[in-house]
Amino acid sequence: MISGAEIMVKCLENEGVAIAFGYPGAAICPFYDYLYRSSIQHVLVREEQNAAHEASGYARASGKPGVCIATSGPGATNLITGIATAYMDSIPLICITGQVNSELLGRDVFQEADITGACEPFTKHSYLVKNAADLPRIFKEAFHIATTGRPGPVLIDVPVDMQTSTVSDFSYPLKADIIGYKPRTQGHAMQIKKALAAIGEAKRPVICCGGGVVLAGARDEFVAFAKSSGIPVVSTMMGIGVVPMDSRLYLGMIGMHGHTNANQAMGQADLIILCGARVGDRAVSAPEQMAQQAKIIHIDIDPAEIGKNMTAHIPIVGDIRLVLGSFAEQVTNTVSEEWVEQVLQYKADFVPLGEPDNTSGFVEPRSFMRALSRMMDENAILVSDVGQNQIWAARNFNVKEGRFLTSGGLGTMGYALPAAIGAKLAKPNRQVLCICGDGSFQMAMCELGTLCQEQVNLKIILMQNDRLGMVKEIQGRLYGDRYIATTLNGNPDFVKLAEAYGIHAAVATSNGQAEQLAKEMFATDKAFILVCRVNPDAPTI
Amino acid sequence: MKYTLSVLVENQPGVLSKVSGLFSRRGFNIDSLAVGITEDPTISRITIVVNGDEYMVEQVEKQLNKLIPVIKVKVMQPGLFISCELSLVKVNCNTKQHAEIMKIAELMQAKIVDVATTSLTLQFCDNDERTQTLISLLKPFGFKEIVRAGTLAIEKGAVTARKQST
C-alpha cells in the first residue's frame, strides 16, 4: 500500500525534479512528510507568491519546469500573482496546493479557497484531485502540458485526504495521452514555402525576435537564420538576449520603451518576420497600421496568437526551433545593400542616453547599466524588476551570451529578487545579477531570509530614488505634476537592513563609486547588495 | 451576426465552467448554450450560439481549442446544418381562450403539455425563427413563463463534428 502523499513525491522524483520552492501548512503536511524522506531539495520561501517567482526564475534559467508548493486557502491564494506572472510569460510551472478534506469541499471550512476556480484564467490547465489513484496520471499530464506546446503553469490541488488515503501500488505512466491536446510542432510545408518566397521578394525585411524563441530553445536556429538571410533583427523585451546585442545587424528593442532605431526599422519594413512574439501593446502600439504597410509572417506555436493582435499574411503554426531550422537551411541572402545601409545608419545615429556626472551625488542609472555589462561575464544572467529599473536594464545592459529575465507580460513588481534566487539556484556557477528599484525590492524584501537560509551568492543592485519612479514620471507628464502616492518616505537604511540579515552591502552616490563597488561585489563569493542613490527625476528613457 | 459552434469536450467535472468562463473573461456574449453527452459517453457536446463578428468567432474557436479538455471545435456553416431548440411556454389564458391557443398550437405543431384554468403550457421544438414566430403569436395572451433549452445543431448529410465526411 502507498499513500497519495508518497505518490506525489515519487511522481516529482520520476520527473527528475531536483528542487522545489514552497511554504508548508496543515493541508499539505502529509506531502511534506514524504518530501522529508526524499532527496528533492526544498527551498523555504517567506511568502508563497515568491515560491512561484522562484520556480519561474529556476525554470527560465534551467530550461526545466519549476515546482512550487503551498498550502490551502491563503497559501494558495498568495500564489496567484506568481502563477499569473508565469502564465503571461509562458513559463512552465507545476504548482501544487494542499486543499481541505474532499468531503468538506464547498462548506467554507477553515483555510478553504477554490483555487482551481480562482486560477482558471491564469493556468494552462488545473486539476482538483478526487481520487488518489489518479495522481500518477495527473502528474504525468501536468508535466506534459506545462512543458510542451506553448509552455505555462499547471495547478494540481490535492485535498488532504487524497494525500493520506492509500492505493495498492504505484507505477508512473510512461507518457501522457490527452485526447484534446496535441500541440503542432512541424510548421506547414506550404506556409514555409510561401514565407521563403516572400523573404526572397522583400526589399526591406526585418526579423522580430520574441520570447517564444527563448522558450523554444531556438537561439542557435534563430541566429543561423538571421546570419544566412542577412536580415536585420529587432527584439521585443522578452526576446532580448537571443541575438548578442553587439551583433552588427541587431538593432535593439522595439516598442514604447524601445530603441528609436529599432522602431524606425519596423516602421519602414516591407516584410516583418515575427518569431514567437505576440505583438503586445507595449511592443507595437498600432499593429494594424503596421500590417497595412508591411507583409507579416507570423511564426508561433500557439494558433490563437495568429491574428489576435495583428493581421498575419503568412501564418506558420509550429515549433519555432523546427521552423527556423528549415528557414536557415533554405534561405539565401537577398537583402538589398541600401536597406542594410539605411538601418545601420539609423543605428549609428542612435546615441545612448545618460552620462555620469560625478558631482551630482547620484548614480546615473543608464550609463551604469552599460558599465555593468562591460564588467560582467559574457554568460551572466540579469534579472530585472518592474518599473524604471526594468527599462534602464532592457535598454542599456548589453546581453551577450547570457540571459535577461523579467516579468514582461504581467509586469509584476517584486519579481526580480525571488526570480533571481531561483535562477542562481539553477545556475550556481554563473553570475546572476538582480536589479530592483526601492519600490519593487520592498515588495519581495522578505526573500532576503530565503537568500540567507540557502546561502545564495546573489548580487543585488538596488536603485534607490525614494520614489515609484515610473508612476511619478506619468504623474509629471500626464497629470500636471500632481504627485500622489509615489514618494517612499518610510524607506529603511537598506545597508543596515542587509547587515541585519548578515548580507554585505554598500551605498554608491556616483558612477565611479558604483563601478568600484560593483567590482568588489563581483569579486566576493557571497551575496551583496549595492544600493545606488538615484536622482528622483532621472528619466526612464 | 449569429454563429453556432459545436464543441466536443471530455466529459469531466469543471469543463463547462472552463468553456463558459472563457467567453465572459474575453468579453464575448453567449446567446445560448446547450450541453449533453454524445454517442460516446466519455465525450459531451456543447452547442454555443454567439453574437459577434468574424474576428470574434475566430478568436473564440482558437481560445476554445487551447482548453485541454476540448477535443474539437467546429463553427457551423450557414445553410449546412439543422438546428432546433426545445421551449416550454406557459401562456396566460381563461377557459374561453383555450380553443384559440390550441388552434395556434396546432398550426405551429406545438404540443399542449399542461392545461389549467388560468394557463396553458406548450412544448415546442424547432429552430430559432419558428420559435420566435410562436412566441409572437402567443404574445397577445401574455406569458407566465418561457423556458428555452438552448439551440442544438447538427450538420446535414453524413458530415459529423469530428470529421469532415464519413
Contacts between the chains, C-beta under 8 A, distances in Angstrom:
chain1	res1	chain2	res2	distance
A	116	B	14	7.2
A	117	B	17	7.3
A	120	B	17	7.3
A	120	B	18	6.6
A	120	B	21	5.5
A	121	B	21	7.3
A	121	B	25	5.4
A	124	B	68	7.5
A	125	B	68	4.4
A	128	B	13	7.9
A	128	B	14	7.3
A	130	B	13	7.7
A	145	B	68	6.2
A	178	B	68	6.3
A	179	B	10	6.5
A	179	B	71	5.4
A	180	B	9	7.4
A	180	B	10	6.3
A	180	B	67	7.6
A	180	B	68	6.1
A	180	B	69	5.8
A	180	B	70	5.1
A	180	B	71	4.1
A	180	B	72	7.6
A	181	B	68	5.1
A	302	B	66	7.2
A	303	B	62	5.4
A	303	B	65	6.9
A	304	B	59	7.2
A	304	B	62	3.7
A	304	B	63	5.5
A	304	B	65	7.3
A	304	B	66	5.6
A	306	B	62	7.8
A	307	B	55	7.7
A	307	B	58	6.7
A	308	B	59	6.5
A	308	B	62	7.8
